[in-house]
Structures are given as structure tokens and as C-alpha cells.
């Protein structure tokens, strides 16, 4: 092989390695952008995204918030001017060893919800069990159901 061919191969190899590193950086940045929209990563430095479901029954509104690894004493709930706010902190465990890999997120979280006007503010109840916070809001002026007859449905 000629000396010119080796130089060309070296140049192409360097170019390929540079493009590969550039591609990896672009890929990481794209993942960060996608994660920021999907809520898979922290929303900001030191702030943790918490998954939330809100639904309504005939008699109640219910908010459920997943808080795995969060201690009940680190969660505060307040309601003021038709706004419910849930805030708290997911604290890192006190490991004395050096971290080799860390995928879990730690930090503070805050979620606010606009409350409907047809709830009984004085009867809001919250339960925290197995990393799930459930907040139940009774609706005002809901007539109780008459005792309905139960029907059993067979599964074929």
C-alpha cells in the first residue's frame, strides 16, 4: 500500500470517529429533549416529576399521585383559593459507598391543581399507602343512589 492511501485511511478513520462522537452527543441531547416532554426525567435540576391521575366519580373527584420512595412526613398538602398544592421531597438514601450507577431521581416536587367549585372543601381526605397519595374531594349536593339491585355477570 502506498503512503498516500494510509494517510487517507487515517483521515477517514478520524473523521468517522469524530462523526460517531458527534452522533452520540446529538443522540443524548435528543433523548434529554424527549424525556423533558414525557416526564421521564427530572423537570429541572433537583426537581422530581411525579406521575399523577385525576378522575371523577358520581360523588367525588380523586387525585392519585405516585410517590415511590417518599416518606409521608416529607409531603405537604394545602388548599387555598380553589388551588390544591402538593409538595414534598424525595430524599436520597444514606449510602456510605461511592455511587457506581444512579438511575433513581431525588429532589423536590410540587404539583398544583385547580379545584372545581362544586366540592366540599371541609371534607377533603388524603391517604398515603405504599407510595401512592390519594386525595378525595366529595362533590356538593349529590343525591345518594337508591339501593340498586346487584346483577352477576358470567364471563364466557
C-alpha positions in Angstrom: 0.0 0.0 0.0 1.2 3.5 -0.7 1.8 6.0 2.0 -0.9 8.2 0.5 -3.5 5.5 0.9 -2.6 5.0 4.6 -3.0 8.8 5.2 -6.4 8.8 3.5 -7.4 5.8 5.7 -6.2 7.6 8.8 -8.1 10.7 7.8 -11.3 8.8 7.1 -10.9 6.9 10.4 -10.5 10.1 12.3 -13.5 11.6 10.5 -15.6 8.6 11.3 -14.7 8.7 15.0 -15.5 12.4 15.1 -18.8 11.9 13.4 -19.6 9.0 15.8 -18.8 11.1 18.9 -20.9 13.9 17.4 -23.8 11.5 16.7 -23.6 10.2 20.3 -23.8 13.8 21.6 -26.7 14.6 19.4 -28.5 11.4 20.4 -28.0 12.2 24.1 -29.4 15.7 23.6 -32.4 14.4 21.7 -33.1 11.9 24.5 -33.0 14.8 27.0 -35.5 16.8 24.9 -37.9 13.8 24.5 -37.6 13.0 28.2 -38.4 16.5 29.2 -41.7 16.3 27.3 -42.6 12.8 28.5 -41.8 13.5 32.2 -39.3 10.6 32.4 -36.5 12.7 33.8 -36.3 15.5 36.3 -38.2 18.6 35.2 -35.4 20.9 36.4 -32.2 20.4 38.4 -33.2 19.0 41.8 -36.9 18.8 40.9 -38.6 15.4 40.5 -41.5 14.6 38.2 -44.4 12.8 39.9 -46.9 10.8 37.9 -50.5 11.9 38.6 -54.0 10.7 37.6 -57.1 12.8 38.2 -60.6 11.3 37.8 -64.2 11.8 38.9 -66.9 9.5 40.1 -70.5 10.5 40.6 -69.8 11.6 44.2 -66.1 12.5 44.3 -63.1 13.9 42.5 -59.9 11.9 43.1 -56.3 12.8 42.6 -53.7 10.0 42.8 -50.0 10.8 42.8 -47.3 8.1 42.7 -44.6 8.9 45.3 -42.4 5.8 45.5 -39.5 6.2 48.0 -41.1 9.3 49.5 -41.8 9.4 53.3 -45.2 10.5 54.4 -43.7 13.1 56.7 -42.0 14.7 53.6 -45.3 15.5 51.9 -47.4 18.6 52.5 -50.9 19.3 51.1 -52.6 22.7 51.1 -55.7 24.2 49.5 -56.3 27.9 49.1 -58.4 29.9 46.6 -59.6 26.8 44.7 -55.9 25.7 44.2 -54.7 22.4 45.8 -50.9 22.2 46.1 -48.9 19.0 46.9 -45.3 19.5 47.6 -42.5 17.4 49.1 -39.1 15.9 48.7 -37.7 12.5 47.6 -34.5 12.2 49.7 -31.5 10.1 48.6 -30.7 7.1 50.8 -27.7 7.5 53.1 -25.3 5.1 51.4 -21.7 5.4 52.6 -20.3 3.8 49.4 -19.3 5.5 46.2 -22.0 5.6 43.6 -21.2 3.5 40.6 -24.5 4.0 38.8 -27.5 6.1 39.7 -30.8 5.9 37.8 -33.2 7.0 40.6 -34.1 10.7 40.9 -34.1 12.7 44.1 -35.2 16.2 44.9 -38.2 18.3 45.5 -41.6 18.2 43.7 -44.6 20.5 43.6 -47.9 20.0 41.8 -50.8 22.4 41.8 -54.4 21.6 40.7 -57.3 24.0 40.1 -60.2 22.7 42.1 -63.8 22.7 40.8 -66.2 24.9 42.6 -68.6 22.0 43.4 -66.6 20.3 46.2 -66.9 20.3 49.9 -63.5 21.8 51.0 -64.0 20.9 54.6 -64.4 17.2 53.8 -61.2 16.6 51.7 -59.5 13.4 52.7 -56.0 12.2 51.9 -54.4 8.8 52.3 -50.8 7.7 51.8 -50.2 4.0 51.3 -47.4 2.1 49.6 -46.0 5.1 47.8 -49.4 6.3 46.5 -51.0 9.5 47.7 -54.8 9.6 47.1 -56.8 12.8 47.7 -60.5 12.5 47.7 -62.9 15.5 47.3 -66.6 15.0 47.9 -68.9 16.8 45.4 -71.5 19.2 46.8 -75.3 18.4 46.6 -75.0 14.9 45.3 -78.1 12.8 46.0 -77.4 9.3 47.3 -78.2 6.4 45.0 -81.2 4.3 45.7 -80.2 0.8 46.7 -79.5 -0.8 43.3 -80.1 -4.5 42.7 -76.9 -6.4 42.1 -76.5 -8.4 39.0 -73.9 -11.1 38.5 -72.4 -11.3 35.0 -70.8 -14.5 33.9 -67.6 -14.5 31.9 -67.6 -16.8 28.9 
